[in-house]
């Protein structure tokens, strides 16, 4: 009865917003054209990369790559449904502001050795020039030292110390800087909205990051929230009211819900003394509705959890909470996306269609210590690239989408690509290969075999990549050698020439 009451409160609070939400999502083309000054042959191995975001696919970063021609010119296009500040990279990185149905022309220097030099070299033209010049100005004078922040967050700092540190950082440095920047520059609405969210949400995200990833309770008897000073938890719970205008800042529907869902999981497990499975049910049938005055946030939080389960080809969350999902997202832009994703996931699980040139193999021996020797023997003297992945691993699958096919296209004749699936539900093994159309030689690794291969292949997490030379020697292992990284292309090229 209580659950039904919570749901009624929520539905009544969001019904007035539904008409606005119906028209909010309308993807249109964005074009980015660029000229790289001082571009040389040494730079030709680099690609320009832009990472856009879409709250309906809920991908953290949809990667778009543009090949740079011999004159340093490039162009790329992608769809966006709303104004957003996205991530842009060529050796150095920055942010760019884009808007649907718009074109941005930019110029920068390939020889820029630091981020500050890179930012200073950026110049913009066309209709988005003003917004991007202001964004550049903001980034150049940002008072936060992010290296110091990352070091502080990962150190063994107590909740009391981190609360004081973050409060000083954001309340005494960041917030006044943003307020003064807006006052002095009178930015356009979209940039102003982005800055407002930066001011209000960035500190909450860092508080959440510490609580979820860098803090471990010393006693299971102490309720999770009681490990933090009240000022700490108050900051996390003091969320701004989110609207469609907030979506210009992609932290709203990527980092924030991901961290908040993890935080709620730890909080509920401690509060009710239940395992994760039961905590999950409590969160999405009870705890989440405490945000009834912030309906956009509830939708974002719920959709993040739902979409992540469907991305992992898991239908159980949808099936368990179907009535709430149907009511919560009725007449919103999410509704159609959820139904399409559920149907496609169900079809994928029931009837996976493997791509051409996909080999599902088994090792000739049950002895996992011989697996690497067999892989090397079957490669016939080629350089070998081993991708150790798991069906539940989001970074693994993020690489499968774009970077893996591009890397294989570059080295299809000279490199043996081998995929080892570890610690996974075998029922989701083939659907994942089908979903991402991963061509190559595939092996499913049992949990017992994984114990041996973890040591043999220097696996410290997923994904881990192994680069093996023509002599059959592992010369590089680690997460950093993923398909999207320039270093991987350079190393494979060098190994082929040996």
C-alpha positions in Angstrom: 0.0 0.0 0.0 2.9 2.4 0.9 4.5 1.7 -2.5 1.3 2.5 -4.3 1.0 5.7 -2.4 4.6 6.8 -3.2 3.9 6.0 -6.9 0.7 8.1 -6.9 2.6 11.1 -5.4 5.2 10.8 -8.0 2.9 10.4 -11.0 0.8 13.5 -9.9 4.0 15.5 -9.5 5.3 14.7 -13.0 2.0 14.7 -15.0 2.3 18.5 -15.7 5.7 18.0 -17.2 4.8 15.3 -19.7 3.7 17.5 -22.6 7.0 19.4 -22.4 9.0 16.2 -22.3 7.2 14.8 -25.4 8.7 17.6 -27.5 12.0 17.8 -25.8 13.9 15.1 -27.8 14.4 15.9 -31.5 17.8 14.9 -32.8 19.4 17.0 -35.5 22.8 17.1 -37.2 25.8 18.7 -35.7 28.8 19.4 -37.9 32.3 20.1 -36.7 35.0 21.2 -39.2 38.6 21.7 -38.2 42.0 22.8 -39.4 45.0 21.7 -37.4 47.9 24.1 -37.7 51.5 22.8 -37.8 50.2 19.4 -38.7 53.0 17.0 -39.7 53.5 13.4 -40.9 54.2 12.4 -37.3 50.7 13.5 -36.3 49.0 11.5 -39.0 48.5 8.5 -36.7 46.3 10.6 -34.5 42.5 10.9 -35.0 40.3 13.7 -33.8 37.8 12.3 -31.3 34.6 13.9 -30.1 32.5 12.3 -27.3 28.8 13.3 -27.4 26.1 12.1 -25.1 22.5 11.0 -25.4 20.4 10.5 -22.3 18.0 8.1 -24.1 20.8 5.6 -25.1 22.4 6.5 -21.7 25.9 6.0 -23.2 28.5 7.7 -21.2 30.4 8.7 -24.3 29.4 8.1 -27.9 32.7 8.3 -29.7 33.0 10.0 -33.1 36.3 9.9 -34.9 37.5 12.0 -37.8 40.5 11.0 -39.9 42.8 14.0 -40.5 43.9 14.5 -44.1 47.5 15.3 -45.1 46.8 19.1 -44.8 45.5 18.8 -41.2 41.8 19.2 -42.2 39.0 17.1 -40.7 35.2 17.0 -40.5 32.7 15.0 -38.6 28.9 14.9 -38.1 26.7 13.3 -35.4 23.1 13.7 -34.1 22.3 15.7 -31.0 18.8 16.4 -29.6 19.8 19.3 -27.3 22.5 21.8 -26.5 25.4 20.2 -24.8 29.0 20.6 -23.7 31.0 17.6 -24.9 34.5 16.3 -24.8 37.0 16.9 -27.6 40.5 15.4 -28.0 43.5 15.5 -30.3 46.7 14.9 -28.2 45.3 17.4 -25.7 41.7 17.8 -24.7 39.1 20.4 -24.2 35.3 20.9 -24.1 33.2 22.2 -27.0 29.6 23.6 -27.0 27.4 22.2 -29.7 23.7 22.8 -30.6 21.4 20.8 -32.9 21.3 21.8 -36.5 24.5 23.9 -36.3 28.1 24.0 -37.6 31.2 24.8 -35.7 34.5 25.6 -37.4 37.6 25.5 -35.3 41.4 25.8 -35.6 44.1 24.7 -33.2 47.8 24.0 -33.0 49.2 20.4 -33.3 52.3 21.5 -31.4 50.5 22.6 -28.3 52.4 20.7 -25.5 50.1 21.5 -22.6 46.3 21.8 -22.1 46.7 25.5 -21.5 48.7 26.0 -24.8 46.0 23.9 -26.6 43.2 26.0 -25.2 45.0 29.2 -26.1 45.5 28.0 -29.7 41.8 27.2 -30.2 39.9 29.6 -32.4 36.2 29.4 -33.5 34.0 30.6 -36.3 30.3 30.2 -37.4 27.2 30.5 -35.2 28.6 28.8 -32.1 31.8 30.9 -31.9 30.6 33.2 -29.1 29.6 30.3 -26.8 32.8 28.4 -27.4 35.1 31.4 -26.8 33.3 31.9 -23.5 33.7 28.3 -22.6 37.4 28.4 -23.5 37.8 31.5 -21.3 36.1 29.8 -18.4 38.3 26.7 -18.7 41.5 28.7 -19.0 40.9 30.4 -15.7 39.3 27.5 -13.8 40.7 27.8 -10.2 40.5 24.1 -9.5 43.7 22.0 -9.6 42.2 18.7 -10.8 45.4 16.7 -10.3 45.5 17.8 -6.7 41.8 17.0 -6.4 42.2 13.5 -7.8 45.2 12.9 -5.5 43.3 14.1 -2.4 40.2 11.9 -3.3 42.2 8.8 -3.7 44.3 9.3 -0.5 43.4 7.8 2.8 41.6 10.9 3.9 38.8 10.7 6.5 35.2 11.8 5.7 35.7 14.7 8.0 38.8 15.9 6.2 37.4 15.4 2.7 34.3 17.3 3.7 36.3 20.3 4.8 38.5 20.1 1.7 35.7 19.9 -0.8 33.7 22.6 1.0 36.6 25.0 0.8 37.3 24.0 -2.8 33.8 24.5 -4.1 32.3 27.1 -1.7 35.3 29.4 -1.5 36.9 28.9 -4.9 34.6 27.4 -7.6 31.3 29.0 -6.7 32.6 32.6 -6.5 34.5 32.1 -9.7 31.4 30.9 -11.6 29.3 33.7 -10.1 31.8 36.3 -11.1 32.2 34.8 -14.6 28.5 35.0 -15.2 28.3 38.5 -13.9 31.2 39.8 -16.0 30.5 37.9 -19.2 26.7 37.7 -19.4 26.9 34.3 -21.3 24.1 33.0 -23.5 21.4 30.9 -21.8 22.9 27.5 -22.6 26.3 28.3 -21.3 24.8 30.0 -18.2 22.7 26.8 -17.6 25.8 24.7 -18.0 27.7 26.9 -15.5 24.8 26.7 -13.0 24.9 22.9 -13.0 28.7 23.0 -12.7 28.3 25.0 -9.6 25.5 23.0 -8.0 26.2 19.4 -9.1 30.0 19.1 -9.3 30.5 19.2 -5.6 27.8 16.7 -5.0 29.4 14.4 -7.6 32.7 14.6 -5.8 31.1 13.9 -2.5 29.4 10.9 -4.0 32.6 9.7 -5.7 34.4 9.7 -2.4 31.6 8.0 -0.6 31.2 5.2 -3.2 34.8 4.6 -4.4 37.2 5.9 -1.8 35.6 5.2 1.5 35.4 1.8 3.2 33.4 1.5 6.5 35.5 0.1 9.3 32.5 -1.5 11.0 29.5 -3.2 9.4 27.5 -2.5 12.6 27.5 1.3 12.0 24.8 2.5 9.6 26.5 3.7 6.3 25.5 7.4 6.6 26.7 7.6 10.2 30.2 7.2 9.0 30.0 10.7 7.5 29.6 14.1 9.1 26.1 15.6 8.7 27.4 18.4 6.5 28.7 15.6 4.1 25.4 13.8 3.7 23.4 17.0 3.7 25.4 18.1 0.7 24.7 14.9 -1.2 21.0 15.1 -0.4 20.7 18.8 -1.3 20.1 18.2 -5.0 19.0 21.1 -7.3 15.7 20.8 -9.1 16.5 19.5 -12.5 14.7 20.5 -15.7 15.3 19.9 -19.5 17.6 22.9 -19.5 19.9 21.1 -17.1 20.7 18.5 -19.9 23.3 20.9 -21.4 25.6 19.5 -18.7 26.0 15.8 -19.4 26.9 15.0 -15.7 23.2 15.3 -15.0 22.4 12.0 -16.8 25.7 10.2 -16.7 28.0 10.6 -13.7 25.4 11.8 -11.3 22.8 9.0 -11.5 25.6 6.4 -11.8 27.2 7.5 -8.6 23.9 8.2 -6.8 22.5 4.7 -7.6 25.7 3.2 -6.1 25.5 5.4 -3.1 21.9 4.4 -2.5 22.8 0.8 -2.8 25.4 1.0 0.0 23.1 3.1 2.1 20.1 0.7 1.8 22.3 -2.4 2.4 23.5 -0.9 5.6 20.2 0.5 6.7 18.1 -2.6 6.2 21.0 -5.2 6.6 20.1 -6.9 3.3 22.2 -8.2 0.4 22.5 -6.2 -2.8 19.6 -8.1 -4.6 17.1 -7.1 -1.9 18.6 -3.6 -1.6 18.0 -3.1 -5.3 14.3 -3.8 -4.8 14.0 -1.5 -1.8 15.7 1.4 -3.6 13.4 1.3 -6.7 10.2 0.6 -4.8 10.6 2.9 -1.8 13.8 5.0 -1.3 13.9 6.6 -4.7 10.5 8.2 -4.1 11.9 10.4 -1.4 12.9 12.7 -4.3 9.2 13.2 -5.3 9.8 17.0 -5.5 12.4 16.5 -8.1 10.6 14.3 -10.7 13.2 14.8 -13.5 15.9 13.4 -11.2 13.7 10.3 -10.3 13.3 9.6 -14.0 17.0 10.0 -14.6 17.9 7.8 -11.6 15.4 5.1 -12.5 16.3 5.2 -16.2 20.0 4.8 -15.4 19.4 1.7 -13.4 17.0 0.2 -16.0 19.1 1.1 -19.0 22.3 -0.4 -17.5 20.5 -3.7 -16.8 19.2 -3.8 -20.4 22.7 -2.9 -21.8 23.9 -6.0 -19.9 21.2 -8.0 -21.6 19.5 -8.5 -18.2 15.6 -8.4 -18.3 15.1 -9.1 -14.6 14.9 -5.5 -13.4 12.4 -4.5 -16.1 10.2 -7.6 -15.4 10.3 -7.0 -11.6 9.4 -3.3 -11.8 7.3 -3.2 -15.0 4.2 -1.6 -13.4 6.3 1.2 -11.9 8.3 1.7 -15.1 5.1 1.9 -17.2 3.6 4.5 -14.9 6.7 6.5 -14.3 7.6 6.9 -18.0 4.2 7.1 -19.5 3.8 9.9 -22.1 7.5 10.9 -21.8 10.2 10.7 -24.4 11.7 7.7 -22.4 8.6 5.5 -23.0 9.3 4.5 -26.7 13.1 4.2 -26.1 12.5 1.8 -23.1 10.0 -0.4 -25.1 12.3 -0.6 -28.1 15.3 -1.4 -26.0 13.5 -4.1 -24.0 12.1 -5.7 -27.2 15.5 -5.7 -28.9 17.3 -7.1 -25.8 14.7 -9.9 -25.5 15.1 -10.8 -29.2 18.9 -10.7 -28.9 18.9 -13.1 -25.9 16.5 -15.5 -27.6 18.0 -15.4 -31.1 21.6 -14.0 -31.2 22.8 -13.5 -34.8 26.6 -13.8 -35.0 28.5 -11.7 -37.5 30.5 -13.2 -40.4 34.1 -14.1 -39.7 33.3 -15.0 -36.1 34.9 -18.2 -34.8 33.6 -19.8 -31.6 36.4 -22.0 -30.5 37.3 -24.4 -27.7 40.8 -25.2 -26.5 42.1 -28.7 -27.3 43.1 -29.3 -23.7 41.4 -28.7 -20.4 44.7 -27.5 -18.9 44.5 -23.7 -18.9 48.3 -23.5 -18.6 48.5 -24.6 -22.2 45.9 -22.1 -23.6 48.4 -19.3 -24.4 50.7 -21.8 -26.2 47.7 -22.9 -28.4 46.8 -19.3 -29.2 50.4 -18.6 -30.3 50.6 -21.8 -32.4 47.3 -21.0 -34.2 48.5 -17.5 -35.0 51.2 -18.8 -37.4 53.8 -16.3 -36.5 51.5 -13.2 -36.5 51.4 -10.5 -33.9 48.6 -11.3 -31.5 46.2 -8.9 -29.7 44.2 -10.6 -26.9 41.1 -8.8 -25.6 40.1 -10.1 -22.1 36.6 -9.0 -21.5 33.4 -9.8 -19.6 29.7 -9.6 -20.5 29.0 -7.2 -17.6 32.0 -4.9 -18.3 30.8 -1.6 -19.7 34.3 -0.3 -20.7 34.9 -3.6 -22.6 31.7 -3.1 -24.6 32.3 0.6 -25.0 35.4 -0.4 -27.0 33.5 -3.0 -29.0 31.2 -0.4 -30.5 33.6 1.7 -32.6 37.2 1.4 -31.6 37.5 -2.4 -32.0 36.2 -2.5 -35.6 38.5 0.4 -36.5 41.6 -1.2 -35.0 40.8 -4.5 -36.8 40.3 -2.7 -40.1 43.8 -1.2 -39.8 45.5 -4.5 -38.9 43.3 -7.3 -40.4 46.1 -8.8 -42.4 48.9 -8.7 -39.9 47.4 -9.2 -36.4 45.6 -12.2 -34.9 42.7 -10.9 -32.8 41.6 -13.2 -30.0 38.8 -12.6 -27.5 38.6 -14.3 -24.1 35.4 -13.9 -22.2 35.9 -14.2 -18.4 33.8 -14.5 -15.3 30.5 -14.2 -17.3 27.1 -15.8 -17.6 27.4 -18.1 -20.6 23.8 -17.4 -21.6 24.9 -13.8 -22.3 28.1 -14.6 -24.1 26.7 -15.1 -27.6 24.1 -12.3 -27.3 27.0 -9.8 -26.5 29.1 -10.9 -29.4 26.0 -10.6 -31.6 25.1 -7.2 -30.1 28.4 -5.6 -30.9 29.2 -7.7 -34.0 32.6 -8.7 -32.7 34.4 -10.6 -35.4 37.4 -12.8 -34.6 38.4 -15.8 -32.6 36.3 -16.2 -29.4 36.8 -18.4 -26.4 34.6 -18.7 -23.3 36.7 -19.0 -20.2 35.3 -20.9 -17.1 35.8 -19.6 -13.6 38.5 -22.3 -12.9 40.3 -21.5 -16.1 40.2 -17.8 -15.3 42.2 -18.4 -12.1 45.1 -19.7 -14.2 44.8 -17.2 -17.0 44.7 -14.2 -14.5 48.3 -14.9 -13.6 49.4 -16.1 -17.1 48.0 -13.0 -18.9 48.7 -10.4 -16.1 45.0 -9.7 -15.8 44.3 -7.0 -13.1 40.7 -6.1 -14.2 38.5 -5.9 -17.2 39.2 -5.1 -19.9 42.9 -6.2 -20.0 44.7 -6.4 -23.3 47.8 -8.4 -24.2 50.1 -7.6 -27.1 52.2 -10.6 -28.2 55.1 -10.3 -30.6 56.0 -12.7 -33.5 58.2 -14.8 -31.1 55.2 -15.5 -28.9 56.3 -13.2 -26.1 53.8 -11.0 -24.1 55.4 -7.6 -24.5 52.6 -5.4 -23.2 49.6 -6.0 -20.9 47.1 -3.7 -19.3 43.9 -1.6 -19.6 45.8 1.2 -21.3 46.3 -0.7 -24.5 42.6 -0.6 -25.5 41.7 -0.3 -29.2 40.8 3.4 -29.0 44.2 4.5 -27.7 46.8 5.8 -30.2 49.6 4.0 -28.3 48.0 0.7 -29.3 48.2 1.5 -33.0 51.8 2.6 -32.5 52.8 -0.5 -30.7 51.1 -2.9 -33.1 52.7 -1.1 -36.0 56.2 -1.5 -34.4 55.6 -5.2 -33.6 54.6 -6.0 -37.2 57.8 -4.4 -38.5 60.0 -6.5 -36.2 
